[in-house]
């Protein structure tokens, strides 16, 4: 399985820290926040499988600056992104502001590729998710994703940008 995600405004739930997830999930609705946060953290166990999925995230540079949960939460979240560099099946690329108009300007989306099932594109709206295996949509989003990867910084340059933003904006040096 391969998960390819483009995120415009925040880090994908599969790699969010607990504090970051709590901050995101608690906006305007703190009901059952502990349960909803635990459910999000539970989904991250997919990476503990004997053969975890390949995870590839193209993240808008804006998400590094959108201070979710405060400076401490952001430092921890950005450190989590940097820790993925040690995971051979997880990759993070930053789409820089300098990219200008880009193939993901219409919003965040996920492409799930399976070895024996059709590829699925998944988008979210307020309170609802929209999965589709429509071949035209899958082809369009796959092409968009390819263009986003090409426009994004390399994995190494992305990690350097994350380090720089962490130090400059959130006041801590990271390895």
N, C-alpha and C positions, 0 to 999 in steps of 0.2 A: 504494500500500500504506500502511496505517496500523497502527502498533503501539501499543496501549493497555495499559499495565501497572500493576498495583497491587502494591507491594512492602512487606511488613511489617517485615522485619528487616535488609535490606541493599539497596544500590543494584543496580539491574538490570545484568546483565553487559554489555549494549551500551553503557553509559556508565561502566563501571568504569575506573579508572586501572590501569596494569599492576601497581603495587605492591599496590593494594587487591585486585585479582583474584588475585594470588599468595597473599596472606594468606588469602583465602576458600578457594581451591582447595587450599591446603596443610594445612588442618586435618585431622588424623588420617591424611593420605595425601600424602606428598611424592614418591611415585613418578611419574616422568615429568612433574614439575611444570613444567619449562621448556616441554615440548611442550603440556601442557594450557593453560598461560597463553598461549602463542603462538596456540593455536587460538581462545581467547576473544578475544584482541586482533584476530585476523584477521577475526572475525565483525563487528567494528566497521567494517570497510571498506564495509559496506552503505550507510553515510552518505556515501561518496565517489562514489556513482553519480551519473549526470547528473540523475536525478530520485530523490533519496533518499526513504525512507519518512517519513511524519509519525510522530514519536515523542512519545507523551504518557505521562508517568509520574506517578502519584500515589504518593507515598512517605510511609510512616508517620514521624512525628516521631522515633520510637524509633530509626530507622536513623541519624539524625544524631548520636545519643549513643552508639550501640553502637560502641565504639572498636575497629575492625578494623585490625590492623597497627600500632597505635600512633599517637601524635599527629601525627607528620609525614605518615604515610599518610593519615590522616583530613583533615588540612589540604589536602593535594593533591586528595583525592577531592571534598571540598566545594567547592574552587575549580573543579574540573571541572564540577560541577553548576551553579555560578554562570555559568560560561562558556557554558552552553547558552542563556542568556538572549539571546545575540547570534544564535542560530540560529533563523530563523523557523519551521522545521519541527520543532523540538524544544521541548517544554514540560515543566516540572517544577512540580508542586503538592505541598505538604506537607499531609498529613492531621494536624492538631494533636491532641495528647493530649486537649484539651478536647472533641473530637468524641465521646468516650466510646464506647459500643457503636456499631458501624458495619457497613455492608454487606459489608466485607471481613474481618470478624472470623474467618471460617473459614480464611483463608490467602491467600497471594499467588497471582495468576493473571495471564495475558496474554490479550488478545483481538487477533487478527490479522485485519484486514479487507483484502480484496483487491478490485480493480476487476472481475475477471472470474471469480473462484473463490469458493467458499463461505467464510464467516467461520469461523475456527478459534479455539477456546479451548484454551489450553495451561497445564497445571499440572505441578509437579514434586514428586517425592518423593525419598527417599534413593536415589540411583543410577538413577532412572528418570524419564522424562517422559511425560505423558499428554495427547496432542492429541486433540481431538474436534471434529467438525462437527455433532454432534447438535443439531438446531434448538432443543430445549428448553433444553439446557445453554447454548448460545450466547445465547439470549434472556435467560436468568436472569443470566448473567455480564455481558451488556451492560447490563442494568438495574442490577446491582450497581455496575458501573463508573460509570454516570451518577450514582448516588447518592454514590459516593465523590468524584467531581469536585465535586459540589454541596457536600459537607461539608468539602472541603479549602479551604485558604487560596487566595486569588487567586495568580496567577503572580508578581506584584510583591510581595505580602506573604510568599509562600513564599521568594523570594530574600532578603528582609530577614531572615527567620528563619534561613535558612542562614548569612547573614553574621554575625548575632548569636551563633549557636551556635559558629561558627568562632572568633570573637574571644573569647567567654567561656570556652569549653571547651578550645580548642586553641591559644589565645594568639597569634593573629595577626589584624591588620586586613586586610580584603580590600576591594577596590574594588567 
